[in-house]
Amino acid sequence: MIDDATLRALLTKTLASTDFAIPRARRYVGKVRDNYTVDGKRLLVVTDRISAFDVVLGTIPLKGQVLNRMAAHWFEATRAIVANHLVGVPDPNAMEAIDCAPIPVEMVMRAYLTGVTSTSIWQHYQKGERVFCGHRLPDGMRKNEPLPQPILTPSTKAEKGGHDVSLARDAILAQGALDAATFDEAAAAAAKLFAFGQARARERGLILVDTKYEFGRAPDGRLLVIDEIHTPDSSRYWFAEDYERRLAAGEEPRALDKEYVRRWYAARGYTGDGPPPPLDDEVRVEAAKRYIEAYERVSGESFVADLEDPIPRLARNLGIAR
């Protein structure tokens, strides 16, 4: 684990954004990734930005390196289960991938009644709703309890500045966002990936609580997993060892993901409306430690950070002008 002093020193050296001059490339800036597309390939530069409630909140030291390595780890581990877009990893903060046309729906798998965002299943349940994305839920459940079985709760992908909306399959098809065949293919792939991820997490003493998958059509027509998979940004992990005790005591499970940051904001009354309060430096350091621990616990590998200034290193490794 990288010591606190090193993480504090990196607070002013995070990778907040990029703007590389790549000939003929189209540039698209997402919440966390800067995308450069040219000649049928996509370069995804994973920045240190952190988003929650569909809002970019600031930066976390080394977060981009952790996400990039964990996504690559899972893409390789699941390649035989569902095909994905990964081509290579030319830099600690970058991934080369097949350029796909993203489908406008995220496939969200959930196994527990939890969450603090407006789209979370718990927020709907505590308001008295007993049908969520077409799934009927039993009465009498407590927050953080396991659902009767994992369920798919698709979410629309909002334009930048908007909020995602959870919808049932029928509503998504009625909107014309996806055709039935594409939806069902993506849904089946998501279920396979989630089952695999849960099994791997259990081996590491963790619970994969929920996660989201994104898919896209490759130029050859294949539906591929894109963006990231089972990272602390796209997934919720809890420690298994004390989950039952904390549930019985009415305490929140120990989390190993960005839920820590969500809870910090929610405790201050912010859940995505208006400008976010600035992230406290101690929260940024603690979040960095949790991201690193998540990688090490999930992958079983030590995280070795590259502490070189990321912009010149990226330019050199990618062979592009700054």
C-alpha positions, 0 to 999 in steps of 0.5 A: 500500500502506498503511504499517506505522505506520498498520496498527499504529495500527489494531490496537486499532481492528479491527471484532471484532463488531457487534450492531445493533438492526434491527427484525424482523431475525434475527441470525446470527454466523458465523466472519467475517460477522455476518448480519442477515436481514429481509424477504427480504434479508440484510445481511452485515457483514464483520468483521476476524475471521480464522478457520483450522482452523475456529477464530476466531483474532483480528482483522486490521486492514482485513481486512473491507474487503478481503474485502468489496471483493474478494467484490463484485469477483468477484461482478460479474465472474462474474455472467454465468457463475453467478448470485449473491446480491449486491444492493449494497455500502452500506458498506466492511464490508457487503454487501446480498444476497438471503436464501438458504437455504444448502445444507449442503455447501461445493464445494471445488475443488483444483488442487494437492497442498497444505495444512496443515489436517486436511481438506487433500488433502496431509495425507491423501496423506502418510499414504498415502491415494491416494483423496480424496473419490472421486478416485484420486491417482497415487503419487510426488507431492510437496507443492505439485505440480499435480494431474493435473486440478482436482478437486471435494472437497466438504466438510460444513459443521460446526456452530459449534465443529465441524470440516468433513469432506471427503466424496465425492459418494456419501457426501454423497448417502447422508447425505441432506445434498443431493439429486443434482440440487442437488449436480450443479448446484452442482458444475458451477457450481463448476467453471465459476467455478474455471476462470474464476478460474484464468484471471484469476489467471494474467493477474495473475501468480498461481496460484489453487490451490484455493478453496471456494464456497457456494451457497444457494436463493433464494426463487424457487428459483434456486441462487445463489453466496453468502457470498464468492468467490475472496477470500484467506479462501476461496482459496489464491493463489501467486505464479506467477513463482517457483513452479517454482523454489521447487518444485524447491528443495523450498521452500513457494510464496510465498503471497498468502492466509491460509495465512501465518497457518495456517503460523504456527500450525502451526509452533507446533503448533496445528492447531485443537484447544483454545484457540489461542495469541494472534496476534502483532501483527507477524503481524497487520500482515503478514497485513493487508499480504498481504490488501491486496496480494491485493486489488490484485494480483487486482483490478488496483485500488488499495485505498483504506481507510476509516479512520473508526471502523467501528461509527458509520460502519456505523450511519450508512451502513446507517441503523440504530440502534447 
